[in-house]
């Protein structure tokens, strides 16, 4: 059984035109589950042939969790966050 753990920590500049692409070659849509917890996107892929693979990334601060989209094509999982909420401008008193 092979274990792959690909974890990204920290903040990054997400560009809507460049979604995140993660290699999940050998896995089907049915093998992959995704969830959002504590500001992180967790993706787990599991099957008998390839074992388990994990991917975790910090969500952009202004991400609307309901607009996260995942698609799998030719073994590449594409993650896009859609339109990001505008950042709140804080007033200084």
matplotlib code that plots the C-alpha trace (Angstrom):
import matplotlib.pyplot as plt

x = [0.0, 1.4, 0.8, 1.2, 0.7, 0.8, 0.1, 0.2, 0.3, 0.2, -1.6, -1.3, -2.5, -5.3, -5.9, -9.4, -7.9, -5.4, -7.2, -5.2, -4.4, -3.7, -2.5, -4.8, -4.0, -5.5, -8.4, -12.0, -14.6, -16.1, -12.7, -12.3, -14.0, -13.6, -14.5, -13.9, -12.9, -11.4, -10.6, -8.9, -9.9, -9.2, -9.2, -8.8, -8.6, -8.6, -8.8, -7.4, -4.9, -3.2, -4.0, -4.7, -3.6, -4.2, -4.3, -4.8, -4.7, -5.6, -8.6, -8.3, -9.5, -12.3, -13.5, -17.2, -17.1, -20.4, -18.7, -15.7, -15.8, -13.9, -13.6, -11.6, -10.3, -7.5, -6.4, -6.1, -8.3, -9.0, -10.0, -11.5, -12.9, -15.1, -15.6, -14.0, -15.9, -14.6, -12.2, -13.7, -12.2, -11.8, -12.1, -9.6, -11.1]
y = [0.0, 3.4, 6.5, 10.0, 13.1, 16.4, 19.2, 22.9, 25.3, 29.1, 31.7, 32.0, 34.3, 32.5, 33.6, 32.7, 32.1, 29.6, 26.9, 24.5, 21.2, 18.1, 14.8, 11.9, 9.6, 6.1, 7.3, 7.7, 10.3, 7.6, 7.1, 10.8, 12.6, 16.3, 18.3, 21.8, 22.0, 24.9, 26.9, 24.0, 21.9, 18.2, 15.8, 12.0, 9.5, 5.8, 2.5, -1.0, -0.5, 2.7, 2.9, 6.4, 9.8, 13.0, 16.7, 19.6, 23.3, 26.5, 28.2, 31.9, 34.1, 35.6, 32.2, 31.4, 27.7, 27.1, 28.1, 25.7, 23.5, 20.2, 18.4, 15.3, 14.9, 12.6, 12.0, 15.7, 17.1, 20.8, 23.0, 26.4, 28.8, 30.8, 34.5, 35.5, 37.8, 41.3, 42.0, 44.1, 47.5, 48.3, 51.9, 53.3, 55.5]
z = [0.0, -1.0, 1.1, -0.4, 1.7, -0.1, 2.4, 1.7, 4.7, 4.8, 2.9, -0.9, -3.5, -5.3, -8.8, -10.2, -13.6, -12.3, -10.2, -8.1, -9.9, -7.8, -9.3, -8.4, -11.3, -10.8, -8.8, -9.9, -8.8, -6.5, -4.8, -3.8, -0.9, 0.1, 3.1, 4.6, 8.3, 10.3, 7.1, 5.3, 2.3, 2.9, 0.0, 0.5, -2.3, -1.6, -3.6, -3.4, -6.2, -5.1, -1.4, 0.1, -1.0, 0.9, 0.0, 2.4, 1.7, 3.5, 2.0, 0.9, 3.7, 1.7, 0.2, 0.2, 1.1, -0.9, -4.1, -4.0, -7.1, -7.7, -11.0, -12.0, -15.6, -16.7, -13.1, -12.3, -9.6, -10.3, -7.4, -7.9, -5.3, -7.6, -7.0, -3.7, -1.3, -1.3, 1.6, 4.3, 4.7, 8.3, 9.5, 11.9, 14.7]

ax = plt.figure().add_subplot(projection="3d")
ax.plot(x, y, z, "-o")
ax.set_aspect("equal")
plt.show()
